[in-house]
Amino acid sequence: MEDTKAPHYDVIVIGAGNAALAAAVSARENGAEKVVVLEKAPREMRGGNTHWSGGVLRFAFDDPREIGALLPGVEEDFENFYDGISPYTQDDYHGDLMRVTSGRTDPVLSKLLVTNSQATVRWMKDTGGIKMERAWACRAAGSPPPNGLASRSAMNRRRQSSSLTNTLGASRA
């Protein structure tokens, strides 16, 4: 006998960090009609690894102006916004992966991660509706941002207490 009171979901996602929320959006894009995200952490601890990393995400870009698509109007709002932002190429990103893992990264998965990094961040903004803003929090006063760290999610202002933010860009670890 089927329990008619129990809800039915096509996909159940456990956790509410960036990876989990991306999985939920992807499930909907790929035909799942009923998707639920379950998170047991208290509000101030939510965000999975994103909570602990301060929301930092890396993505490769060859020209700092590529970041502009994530930050409409940034040039009008902030004079000389691109000054001091260096390209963070796919080779840079892969080199950092090799360095921080002491060469113990899966070659196929690391190539997939690096190659799709910018497209994934754009997908988060365009499909997920994540509003971006400039991110200067990791820089010393008056200095340019660390190698490409230029934007973050505007969710930071709404969720200061939970640290559930998506900082976009790349800073060398």
N, C-alpha and C positions, 0 to 999 in steps of 0.2 A: 504494500500500500504506500503510495507516494504522499509525502508530507506537503500539503498545499500551502502551508503557512511559511515554510522556509523560502527565503528569496533565492532566485536563480540568477547567476551571473555567468557570462561567457568567459570572462577573465577576472581573476582576483589577484591584485598586486599587493604584496606585503612590504610595507615601508613607504615612506613619503619623501625620500631624498631625490636628487636630480635623476638618478638612474631609474628609480621606481616611477616617477612621474613621466619620464620619457617613455617608459615601457607602457604605461597606461594610455598615453596619447597615441603611440604607435599601434597599440591593439585596436583602438577606435578607427584609426586610419586604414587598418587592414581588415575591417569588417566586423569586429566585435561590437555588438549592439549594447550590451550591458557590462560595464567595467566598473569595478569598485577598488578603491585604494584603502588599505587598512594600515593604521599607524598606532602603535601602543605607547610610544614615547610621550611624555608630557609636552605641552606646547613649547616650552622653553628649550627642550632638547631635540625637537624634530629637525629632520633634514638629512639623516643618514650621514655619510661621509662628508657631505657638503657642510654640515654643521661644524665638524671638526677641522675641515680645511679652510674655514673662513670663506667658503664659496668660490675659491679660485678654480677656474677652468682654463685650460690652455687651448689655443687654436692657432694654427699657422696662417700667416699672411705675408705676402711679398711686398706690399706697399701699405704703409700706415693709413692711407686714405681708404683702404678697403674696410676699415673699422667704421667709417662714416655712415655706411648703410645701416649699421646697428644703432647709430646715434643721430637721427635726423635733426638738423639745425645746430649741431655742435659747433660748427665754424662760426655761426652768427653769435652764439651764446658765449663762446670762450675764444678770445683772441689768441692766435698762434697755437691752437689746440694740438696740432701735429708736431710741433717743435719738440725734438728730443725723443720722439717715439721711433724706435728702430724696427725694421722688418723682423719678423720671427718666422723664418722659412721652415718648410717641412724638414730640411736637413738640420736646422737648429733644434727643432722639436725632437726629431728622432735621436739626435746626439744627446739631448738632455735625458731622454728615456734610457738610452744606453748607459749614461753616466750614473743616474740615480738607481739603476737596477744592477750596476756592476756588470753590464752586458747580459744579464739574465732576463731578457724580455723575449716573448714569442715573436719571431720575425714576421709572421703573417699577420698576427693580431696588431702588432705595433704599427705596421705599415697601414693597415686598415684604419686604426685610430688616427694617425697623423694625417693621412690623405683626406679623410672625411671630417676632420676637426672643424674647419670653418663652416662647411655646409651644415654640420650639426648645430652649431651655435646660431646660425641663421634660421634653421628649422625651429629651434627653441623660441626665437623671437617671432617669426612669421606664423608658425602653426600653434605654438603654445601660448602666444600672446604675451611673452615676457617682455616688459618694457625695460629698456636699457638706459643707463645714465653713465656719465663719466665716472671713473674711479681713480681717485688720487690718494686714497687712504694709505697706500703702501709706499709713498714717496716722502723723502725729506722735504721740508719746507723750501720752496724756491727751486727745487731740482726737477728735472723731467722724470716721468714715470719710469719704473724699471722695464726694460726691454719689452715694450708693447702693452703693458698693463694700462688699458685706456678706458674700459667700460665695465659696468656691472649692472645687475638687475636693479630696477627701482624698488623691488620688493624689500631691499635693505632698510629703507626708511620706514616701511610699514611693519617690519618684523625685527627691529633692533634687538629686542629681548631674546629672540630665538636664534639669532645669527643665521637664519635660513635665507641665504643670499646666493646669487649666482654672479660671481665676479668673472667677467670675461676679459680675456687677454692672456698675456703670458709674462711671467716674471721668472727669471732664472732661479731655480731652486739651489 
